């Protein structure tokens, strides 16, 4: 359904892991934000993302617990969403994909992000 590759990791991107967050952005990330982002290939999402899907960082699965209203559009347009690993079942931010509360996998440039059933 959706797969992208992490092309680059901003110098300060991993700092957000302490807050259980990863910020994704395409190549067009503004320079003031790029250091805080995981830079990905912008690829289209061919169907709505729902709680029935699983997100994988490389091969580590995470159950999707809630989906912000703008997640699909933002991924399609900018590659820009936030992954929040807090298990929240209410999407408080429209551009955030909420995932189960679980340790964030160690990922590097070349790692993949996949969303599938």
N, CA, C and O atoms as a GROMACS GRO file, in nm:
protein
  468
    1UNK      N    1   0.081  -0.120   0.000
    1UNK     CA    2   0.000   0.000   0.000
    1UNK      C    3   0.085   0.126   0.000
    1UNK      O    4   0.061   0.217  -0.080
    2UNK      N    5   0.186   0.134   0.088
    2UNK     CA    6   0.274   0.250   0.091
    2UNK      C    7   0.411   0.206   0.141
    2UNK      O    8   0.422   0.133   0.240
    3UNK      N    9   0.514   0.250   0.073
    3UNK     CA   10   0.649   0.225   0.122
    3UNK      C   11   0.738   0.339   0.075
    3UNK      O   12   0.730   0.384  -0.039
    4UNK      N   13   0.822   0.385   0.166
    4UNK     CA   14   0.918   0.489   0.133
    4UNK      C   15   1.049   0.457   0.202
    4UNK      O   16   1.057   0.371   0.289
    5UNK      N   17   1.152   0.527   0.160
    5UNK     CA   18   1.285   0.505   0.214
    5UNK      C   19   1.333   0.632   0.284
    5UNK      O   20   1.311   0.743   0.236
    6UNK      N   21   1.399   0.613   0.397
    6UNK     CA   22   1.460   0.726   0.466
    6UNK      C   23   1.591   0.758   0.395
    6UNK      O   24   1.682   0.675   0.388
    7UNK      N   25   1.598   0.879   0.342
    7UNK     CA   26   1.714   0.920   0.263
    7UNK      C   27   1.820   0.986   0.349
    7UNK      O   28   1.940   0.974   0.323
    8UNK      N   29   1.775   1.056   0.451
    8UNK     CA   30   1.866   1.132   0.534
    8UNK      C   31   1.801   1.153   0.671
    8UNK      O   32   1.679   1.153   0.683
    9UNK      N   33   1.884   1.171   0.772
    9UNK     CA   34   1.832   1.196   0.907
    9UNK      C   35   1.896   1.326   0.956
    9UNK      O   36   2.018   1.337   0.965
   10UNK      N   37   1.811   1.424   0.988
   10UNK     CA   38   1.861   1.552   1.037
   10UNK      C   39   1.941   1.534   1.166
   10UNK      O   40   1.919   1.440   1.242
   11UNK      N   41   2.033   1.626   1.188
   11UNK     CA   42   2.123   1.616   1.304
   11UNK      C   43   2.049   1.606   1.437
   11UNK      O   44   2.097   1.542   1.530
   12UNK      N   45   1.933   1.670   1.447
   12UNK     CA   46   1.860   1.673   1.573
   12UNK      C   47   1.733   1.588   1.570
   12UNK      O   48   1.654   1.592   1.664
   13UNK      N   49   1.714   1.510   1.464
   13UNK     CA   50   1.589   1.435   1.448
   13UNK      C   51   1.568   1.334   1.560
   13UNK      O   52   1.456   1.318   1.610
   14UNK      N   53   1.673   1.265   1.601
   14UNK     CA   54   1.657   1.161   1.702
   14UNK      C   55   1.624   1.217   1.840
   14UNK      O   56   1.581   1.143   1.928
   15UNK      N   57   1.644   1.348   1.860
   15UNK     CA   58   1.613   1.410   1.989
   15UNK      C   59   1.464   1.396   2.022
   15UNK      O   60   1.427   1.388   2.139
   16UNK      N   61   1.379   1.393   1.919
   16UNK     CA   62   1.235   1.380   1.942
   16UNK      C   63   1.194   1.240   1.989
   16UNK      O   64   1.083   1.221   2.039
   17UNK      N   65   1.284   1.142   1.972
   17UNK     CA   66   1.250   1.007   2.016
   17UNK      C   67   1.223   1.003   2.166
   17UNK      O   68   1.145   0.919   2.212
   18UNK      N   69   1.286   1.092   2.242
   18UNK     CA   70   1.260   1.098   2.387
   18UNK      C   71   1.115   1.136   2.413
   18UNK      O   72   1.059   1.103   2.518
   19UNK      N   73   1.054   1.207   2.317
   19UNK     CA   74   0.912   1.245   2.328
   19UNK      C   75   0.823   1.151   2.248
   19UNK      O   76   0.706   1.180   2.223
   20UNK      N   77   0.881   1.036   2.206
   20UNK     CA   78   0.808   0.932   2.132
   20UNK      C   79   0.757   0.985   1.998
   20UNK      O   80   0.644   0.955   1.957
   21UNK      N   81   0.840   1.064   1.929
   21UNK     CA   82   0.799   1.122   1.802
   21UNK      C   83   0.908   1.109   1.697
   21UNK      O   84   1.027   1.111   1.728
   22UNK      N   85   0.863   1.096   1.573
   22UNK     CA   86   0.950   1.106   1.457
   22UNK      C   87   0.881   1.200   1.359
   22UNK      O   88   0.762   1.186   1.334
   23UNK      N   89   0.955   1.296   1.304
   23UNK     CA   90   0.898   1.388   1.208
   23UNK      C   91   0.951   1.351   1.070
   23UNK      O   92   1.072   1.349   1.047
   24UNK      N   93   0.860   1.320   0.979
   24UNK     CA   94   0.897   1.285   0.842
   24UNK      C   95   0.876   1.406   0.751
   24UNK      O   96   0.783   1.484   0.771
   25UNK      N   97   0.963   1.420   0.652
   25UNK     CA   98   0.947   1.528   0.556
   25UNK      C   99   1.015   1.486   0.426
   25UNK      O  100   1.114   1.413   0.428
   26UNK      N  101   0.961   1.532   0.314
   26UNK     CA  102   1.023   1.507   0.185
   26UNK      C  103   1.145   1.596   0.165
   26UNK      O  104   1.185   1.670   0.255
   27UNK      N  105   1.203   1.587   0.047
   27UNK     CA  106   1.323   1.667   0.013
   27UNK      C  107   1.300   1.817   0.027
   27UNK      O  108   1.396   1.893   0.044
   28UNK      N  109   1.175   1.858   0.020
   28UNK     CA  110   1.144   2.002   0.022
   28UNK      C  111   1.129   2.056   0.164
   28UNK      O  112   1.069   2.161   0.183
   29UNK      N  113   1.182   1.986   0.264
   29UNK     CA  114   1.174   2.035   0.402
   29UNK      C  115   1.242   2.171   0.412
   29UNK      O  116   1.354   2.188   0.362
   30UNK      N  117   1.175   2.269   0.474
   30UNK     CA  118   1.239   2.400   0.492
   30UNK      C  119   1.370   2.382   0.570
   30UNK      O  120   1.378   2.298   0.659
   31UNK      N  121   1.472   2.460   0.536
   31UNK     CA  122   1.604   2.442   0.596
   31UNK      C  123   1.600   2.452   0.748
   31UNK      O  124   1.677   2.383   0.816
   32UNK      N  125   1.512   2.536   0.803
   32UNK     CA  126   1.507   2.550   0.949
   32UNK      C  127   1.445   2.427   1.017
   32UNK      O  128   1.458   2.409   1.138
   33UNK      N  129   1.376   2.342   0.939
   33UNK     CA  130   1.317   2.220   0.994
   33UNK      C  131   1.395   2.094   0.962
   33UNK      O  132   1.383   1.994   1.033
   34UNK      N  133   1.474   2.097   0.857
   34UNK     CA  134   1.538   1.975   0.806
   34UNK      C  135   1.621   1.903   0.912
   34UNK      O  136   1.627   1.780   0.912
   35UNK      N  137   1.686   1.978   1.002
   35UNK     CA  138   1.768   1.914   1.105
   35UNK      C  139   1.686   1.830   1.202
   35UNK      O  140   1.740   1.743   1.270
   36UNK      N  141   1.556   1.855   1.207
   36UNK     CA  142   1.470   1.785   1.302
   36UNK      C  143   1.392   1.671   1.236
   36UNK      O  144   1.312   1.604   1.301
   37UNK      N  145   1.416   1.649   1.108
   37UNK     CA  146   1.332   1.556   1.031
   37UNK      C  147   1.408   1.434   0.979
   37UNK      O  148   1.530   1.436   0.961
   38UNK      N  149   1.330   1.330   0.956
   38UNK     CA  150   1.374   1.215   0.878
   38UNK      C  151   1.329   1.245   0.736
   38UNK      O  152   1.209   1.253   0.709
   39UNK      N  153   1.424   1.261   0.645
   39UNK     CA  154   1.392   1.300   0.507
   39UNK      C  155   1.360   1.172   0.428
   39UNK      O  156   1.438   1.078   0.425
   40UNK      N  157   1.241   1.173   0.364
   40UNK     CA  158   1.193   1.054   0.292
   40UNK      C  159   1.163   1.088   0.147
   40UNK      O  160   1.151   1.205   0.110
   41UNK      N  161   1.152   0.983   0.064
   41UNK     CA  162   1.101   0.999  -0.071
   41UNK      C  163   0.952   1.029  -0.061
   41UNK      O  164   0.880   0.961   0.012
   42UNK      N  165   0.904   1.130  -0.134
   42UNK     CA  166   0.760   1.161  -0.136
   42UNK      C  167   0.695   1.068  -0.239
   42UNK      O  168   0.720   1.080  -0.359
   43UNK      N  169   0.613   0.978  -0.191
   43UNK     CA  170   0.543   0.883  -0.276
   43UNK      C  171   0.395   0.886  -0.242
   43UNK      O  172   0.359   0.914  -0.128
   44UNK      N  173   0.309   0.858  -0.340
   44UNK     CA  174   0.166   0.868  -0.312
   44UNK      C  175   0.116   0.747  -0.233
   44UNK      O  176   0.164   0.634  -0.246
   45UNK      N  177   0.016   0.777  -0.151
   45UNK     CA  178  -0.054   0.676  -0.071
   45UNK      C  179  -0.178   0.640  -0.150
   45UNK      O  180  -0.260   0.727  -0.180
   46UNK      N  181  -0.194   0.513  -0.185
   46UNK     CA  182  -0.303   0.479  -0.278
   46UNK      C  183  -0.436   0.446  -0.211
   46UNK      O  184  -0.534   0.418  -0.281
   47UNK      N  185  -0.444   0.450  -0.080
   47UNK     CA  186  -0.572   0.434  -0.012
   47UNK      C  187  -0.564   0.499   0.125
   47UNK      O  188  -0.456   0.533   0.173
   48UNK      N  189  -0.682   0.518   0.186
   48UNK     CA  190  -0.683   0.579   0.319
   48UNK      C  191  -0.611   0.491   0.419
   48UNK      O  192  -0.622   0.368   0.415
   49UNK      N  193  -0.537   0.554   0.508
   49UNK     CA  194  -0.469   0.484   0.616
   49UNK      C  195  -0.568   0.475   0.732
   49UNK      O  196  -0.629   0.575   0.770
   50UNK      N  197  -0.583   0.356   0.786
   50UNK     CA  198  -0.678   0.336   0.896
   50UNK      C  199  -0.611   0.257   1.010
   50UNK      O  200  -0.496   0.214   0.999
   51UNK      N  201  -0.686   0.241   1.117
   51UNK     CA  202  -0.638   0.166   1.233
   51UNK      C  203  -0.623   0.017   1.201
   51UNK      O  204  -0.570  -0.059   1.282
   52UNK      N  205  -0.670  -0.025   1.085
   52UNK     CA  206  -0.655  -0.166   1.045
   52UNK      C  207  -0.518  -0.193   0.984
   52UNK      O  208  -0.481  -0.308   0.962
   53UNK      N  209  -0.443  -0.087   0.957
   53UNK     CA  210  -0.311  -0.102   0.897
   53UNK      C  211  -0.202  -0.114   1.003
   53UNK      O  212  -0.223  -0.084   1.121
   54UNK      N  213  -0.086  -0.157   0.958
   54UNK     CA  214   0.033  -0.168   1.042
   54UNK      C  215   0.140  -0.082   0.977
   54UNK      O  216   0.156  -0.083   0.855
   55UNK      N  217   0.214  -0.007   1.058
   55UNK     CA  218   0.330   0.065   1.007
   55UNK      C  219   0.453  -0.014   1.049
   55UNK      O  220   0.463  -0.062   1.162
   56UNK      N  221   0.547  -0.028   0.956
   56UNK     CA  222   0.672  -0.097   0.988
   56UNK      C  223   0.790  -0.003   0.965
   56UNK      O  224   0.799   0.064   0.862
   57UNK      N  225   0.879   0.001   1.063
   57UNK     CA  226   1.009   0.066   1.047
   57UNK      C  227   1.106  -0.047   1.021
   57UNK      O  228   1.132  -0.128   1.110
   58UNK      N  229   1.159  -0.054   0.901
   58UNK     CA  230   1.230  -0.172   0.854
   58UNK      C  231   1.134  -0.290   0.876
   58UNK      O  232   1.028  -0.292   0.814
   59UNK      N  233   1.167  -0.386   0.960
   59UNK     CA  234   1.075  -0.499   0.980
   59UNK      C  235   1.008  -0.499   1.116
   59UNK      O  236   0.951  -0.601   1.157
   60UNK      N  237   1.014  -0.386   1.188
   60UNK     CA  238   0.952  -0.378   1.320
   60UNK      C  239   0.810  -0.323   1.305
   60UNK      O  240   0.794  -0.208   1.263
   61UNK      N  241   0.707  -0.403   1.340
   61UNK     CA  242   0.569  -0.358   1.321
   61UNK      C  243   0.518  -0.272   1.437
   61UNK      O  244   0.553  -0.294   1.553
   62UNK      N  245   0.434  -0.175   1.402
   62UNK     CA  246   0.366  -0.090   1.500
   62UNK      C  247   0.219  -0.083   1.462
   62UNK      O  248   0.185  -0.052   1.348
   63UNK      N  249   0.133  -0.111   1.557
   63UNK     CA  250  -0.011  -0.101   1.534
   63UNK      C  251  -0.049   0.047   1.528
   63UNK      O  252  -0.006   0.126   1.612
   64UNK      N  253  -0.129   0.084   1.428
   64UNK     CA  254  -0.179   0.221   1.416
   64UNK      C  255  -0.298   0.236   1.509
   64UNK      O  256  -0.394   0.159   1.500
   65UNK      N  257  -0.293   0.336   1.598
   65UNK     CA  258  -0.400   0.353   1.697
   65UNK      C  259  -0.495   0.467   1.662
   65UNK      O  260  -0.609   0.470   1.710
   66UNK      N  261  -0.450   0.562   1.579
   66UNK     CA  262  -0.535   0.673   1.537
   66UNK      C  263  -0.468   0.743   1.419
   66UNK      O  264  -0.345   0.743   1.407
   67UNK      N  265  -0.550   0.804   1.332
   67UNK     CA  266  -0.498   0.868   1.211
   67UNK      C  267  -0.553   1.010   1.200
   67UNK      O  268  -0.674   1.030   1.195
   68UNK      N  269  -0.464   1.108   1.197
   68UNK     CA  270  -0.507   1.247   1.178
   68UNK      C  271  -0.570   1.267   1.041
   68UNK      O  272  -0.534   1.197   0.945
   69UNK      N  273  -0.663   1.361   1.031
   69UNK     CA  274  -0.738   1.386   0.907
   69UNK      C  275  -0.650   1.422   0.787
   69UNK      O  276  -0.688   1.396   0.673
   70UNK      N  277  -0.533   1.481   0.812
   70UNK     CA  278  -0.450   1.530   0.702
   70UNK      C  279  -0.333   1.437   0.669
   70UNK      O  280  -0.250   1.471   0.585
   71UNK      N  281  -0.324   1.321   0.734
   71UNK     CA  282  -0.207   1.234   0.716
   71UNK      C  283  -0.188   1.194   0.570
   71UNK      O  284  -0.078   1.210   0.516
   72UNK      N  285  -0.291   1.143   0.506
   72UNK     CA  286  -0.275   1.097   0.367
   72UNK      C  287  -0.237   1.213   0.274
   72UNK      O  288  -0.145   1.201   0.194
   73UNK      N  289  -0.309   1.324   0.285
   73UNK     CA  290  -0.283   1.440   0.200
   73UNK      C  291  -0.140   1.491   0.222
   73UNK      O  292  -0.069   1.520   0.126
   74UNK      N  293  -0.099   1.502   0.347
   74UNK     CA  294   0.035   1.554   0.377
   74UNK      C  295   0.145   1.461   0.327
   74UNK      O  296   0.248   1.506   0.277
   75UNK      N  297   0.124   1.330   0.340
   75UNK     CA  298   0.222   1.235   0.286
   75UNK      C  299   0.231   1.248   0.135
   75UNK      O  300   0.341   1.251   0.079
   76UNK      N  301   0.116   1.258   0.069
   76UNK     CA  302   0.113   1.271  -0.077
   76UNK      C  303   0.178   1.401  -0.124
   76UNK      O  304   0.254   1.401  -0.222
   77UNK      N  305   0.150   1.512  -0.056
   77UNK     CA  306   0.193   1.644  -0.103
   77UNK      C  307   0.337   1.677  -0.063
   77UNK      O  308   0.414   1.728  -0.144
   78UNK      N  309   0.373   1.648   0.062
   78UNK     CA  310   0.500   1.695   0.116
   78UNK      C  311   0.586   1.584   0.176
   78UNK      O  312   0.705   1.604   0.202
   79UNK      N  313   0.527   1.467   0.198
   79UNK     CA  314   0.597   1.363   0.273
   79UNK      C  315   0.609   1.402   0.419
   79UNK      O  316   0.693   1.348   0.491
   80UNK      N  317   0.525   1.495   0.463
   80UNK     CA  318   0.540   1.552   0.598
   80UNK      C  319   0.429   1.510   0.693
   80UNK      O  320   0.317   1.558   0.684
   81UNK      N  321   0.462   1.418   0.782
   81UNK     CA  322   0.373   1.383   0.893
   81UNK      C  323   0.459   1.358   1.016
   81UNK      O  324   0.581   1.344   1.008
   82UNK      N  325   0.392   1.354   1.130
   82UNK     CA  326   0.458   1.316   1.255
   82UNK      C  327   0.411   1.176   1.290
   82UNK      O  328   0.292   1.146   1.283
   83UNK      N  329   0.505   1.091   1.329
   83UNK     CA  330   0.471   0.961   1.386
   83UNK      C  331   0.482   0.978   1.536
   83UNK      O  332   0.585   1.019   1.588
   84UNK      N  333   0.374   0.944   1.606
   84UNK     CA  334   0.375   0.957   1.752
   84UNK      C  335   0.349   0.820   1.812
   84UNK      O  336   0.244   0.759   1.789
   85UNK      N  337   0.445   0.772   1.889
   85UNK     CA  338   0.442   0.637   1.945
   85UNK      C  339   0.389   0.640   2.088
   85UNK      O  340   0.460   0.601   2.181
   86UNK      N  341   0.264   0.687   2.105
   86UNK     CA  342   0.211   0.701   2.241
   86UNK      C  343   0.082   0.621   2.264
   86UNK      O  344   0.025   0.627   2.373
   87UNK      N  345   0.037   0.548   2.162
   87UNK     CA  346  -0.083   0.465   2.178
   87UNK      C  347  -0.213   0.543   2.183
   87UNK      O  348  -0.317   0.486   2.218
   88UNK      N  349  -0.210   0.670   2.150
   88UNK     CA  350  -0.330   0.754   2.157
   88UNK      C  351  -0.437   0.704   2.060
   88UNK      O  352  -0.407   0.669   1.945
   89UNK      N  353  -0.561   0.700   2.106
   89UNK     CA  354  -0.672   0.656   2.021
   89UNK      C  355  -0.753   0.775   1.969
   89UNK      O  356  -0.852   0.757   1.898
   90UNK      N  357  -0.711   0.896   2.003
   90UNK     CA  358  -0.774   1.018   1.953
   90UNK      C  359  -0.670   1.098   1.877
   90UNK      O  360  -0.564   1.130   1.930
   91UNK      N  361  -0.702   1.130   1.752
   91UNK     CA  362  -0.607   1.207   1.669
   91UNK      C  363  -0.620   1.354   1.703
   91UNK      O  364  -0.708   1.422   1.651
   92UNK      N  365  -0.533   1.403   1.790
   92UNK     CA  366  -0.539   1.543   1.832
   92UNK      C  367  -0.480   1.636   1.728
   92UNK      O  368  -0.522   1.752   1.718
   93UNK      N  369  -0.382   1.588   1.649
   93UNK     CA  370  -0.319   1.671   1.546
   93UNK      C  371  -0.352   1.612   1.409
   93UNK      O  372  -0.334   1.491   1.389
   94UNK      N  373  -0.399   1.694   1.313
   94UNK     CA  374  -0.441   1.639   1.183
   94UNK      C  375  -0.329   1.574   1.103
   94UNK      O  376  -0.355   1.484   1.023
   95UNK      N  377  -0.204   1.618   1.122
   95UNK     CA  378  -0.093   1.564   1.045
   95UNK      C  379  -0.014   1.458   1.119
   95UNK      O  380   0.103   1.433   1.087
   96UNK      N  381  -0.076   1.395   1.219
   96UNK     CA  382  -0.004   1.296   1.300
   96UNK      C  383  -0.066   1.158   1.285
   96UNK      O  384  -0.188   1.142   1.284
   97UNK      N  385   0.022   1.060   1.272
   97UNK     CA  386  -0.016   0.919   1.270
   97UNK      C  387   0.024   0.862   1.406
   97UNK      O  388   0.142   0.861   1.442
   98UNK      N  389  -0.076   0.815   1.481
   98UNK     CA  390  -0.052   0.766   1.616
   98UNK      C  391  -0.032   0.615   1.614
   98UNK      O  392  -0.106   0.541   1.549
   99UNK      N  393   0.070   0.571   1.686
   99UNK     CA  394   0.109   0.430   1.686
   99UNK      C  395   0.116   0.378   1.829
   99UNK      O  396   0.120   0.455   1.925
  100UNK      N  397   0.118   0.245   1.840
  100UNK     CA  398   0.126   0.187   1.973
  100UNK      C  399   0.249   0.238   2.049
  100UNK      O  400   0.350   0.273   1.989
  101UNK      N  401   0.236   0.240   2.179
  101UNK     CA  402   0.342   0.287   2.268
  101UNK      C  403   0.446   0.176   2.279
  101UNK      O  404   0.433   0.083   2.359
  102UNK      N  405   0.550   0.189   2.199
  102UNK     CA  406   0.652   0.086   2.189
  102UNK      C  407   0.783   0.154   2.151
  102UNK      O  408   0.782   0.257   2.084
  103UNK      N  409   0.893   0.097   2.192
  103UNK     CA  410   1.023   0.156   2.161
  103UNK      C  411   1.040   0.176   2.011
  103UNK      O  412   1.004   0.090   1.931
  104UNK      N  413   1.096   0.290   1.974
  104UNK     CA  414   1.118   0.322   1.833
  104UNK      C  415   1.241   0.246   1.783
  104UNK      O  416   1.347   0.250   1.845
  105UNK      N  417   1.223   0.177   1.672
  105UNK     CA  418   1.333   0.098   1.614
  105UNK      C  419   1.450   0.190   1.576
  105UNK      O  420   1.430   0.307   1.544
  106UNK      N  421   1.569   0.135   1.580
  106UNK     CA  422   1.687   0.209   1.539
  106UNK      C  423   1.693   0.208   1.386
  106UNK      O  424   1.717   0.104   1.325
  107UNK      N  425   1.671   0.323   1.326
  107UNK     CA  426   1.670   0.329   1.180
  107UNK      C  427   1.777   0.424   1.131
  107UNK      O  428   1.824   0.511   1.204
  108UNK      N  429   1.815   0.405   1.008
  108UNK     CA  430   1.926   0.477   0.948
  108UNK      C  431   1.890   0.514   0.804
  108UNK      O  432   1.790   0.465   0.752
  109UNK      N  433   1.970   0.599   0.739
  109UNK     CA  434   1.947   0.623   0.597
  109UNK      C  435   1.944   0.489   0.523
  109UNK      O  436   2.032   0.404   0.543
  110UNK      N  437   1.844   0.471   0.438
  110UNK     CA  438   1.826   0.343   0.369
  110UNK      C  439   1.719   0.257   0.434
  110UNK      O  440   1.670   0.163   0.372
  111UNK      N  441   1.681   0.289   0.558
  111UNK     CA  442   1.572   0.214   0.624
  111UNK      C  443   1.441   0.242   0.552
  111UNK      O  444   1.426   0.346   0.488
  112UNK      N  445   1.347   0.150   0.563
  112UNK     CA  446   1.218   0.167   0.497
  112UNK      C  447   1.106   0.190   0.599
  112UNK      O  448   1.111   0.142   0.712
  113UNK      N  449   1.006   0.264   0.554
  113UNK     CA  450   0.881   0.280   0.628
  113UNK      C  451   0.772   0.224   0.538
  113UNK      O  452   0.756   0.267   0.424
  114UNK      N  453   0.698   0.128   0.592
  114UNK     CA  454   0.593   0.062   0.515
  114UNK      C  455   0.462   0.072   0.592
  114UNK      O  456   0.459   0.061   0.714
  115UNK      N  457   0.353   0.092   0.518
  115UNK     CA  458   0.219   0.085   0.578
  115UNK      C  459   0.144  -0.021   0.499
  115UNK      O  460   0.134  -0.013   0.376
  116UNK      N  461   0.091  -0.120   0.570
  116UNK     CA  462   0.023  -0.232   0.505
  116UNK      C  463  -0.082  -0.289   0.597
  116UNK      O  464  -0.090  -0.255   0.715
  117UNK      N  465  -0.166  -0.378   0.540
  117UNK     CA  466  -0.269  -0.444   0.621
  117UNK      C  467  -0.209  -0.557   0.700
  117UNK      O  468  -0.279  -0.625   0.774
   0.00000   0.00000   0.00000
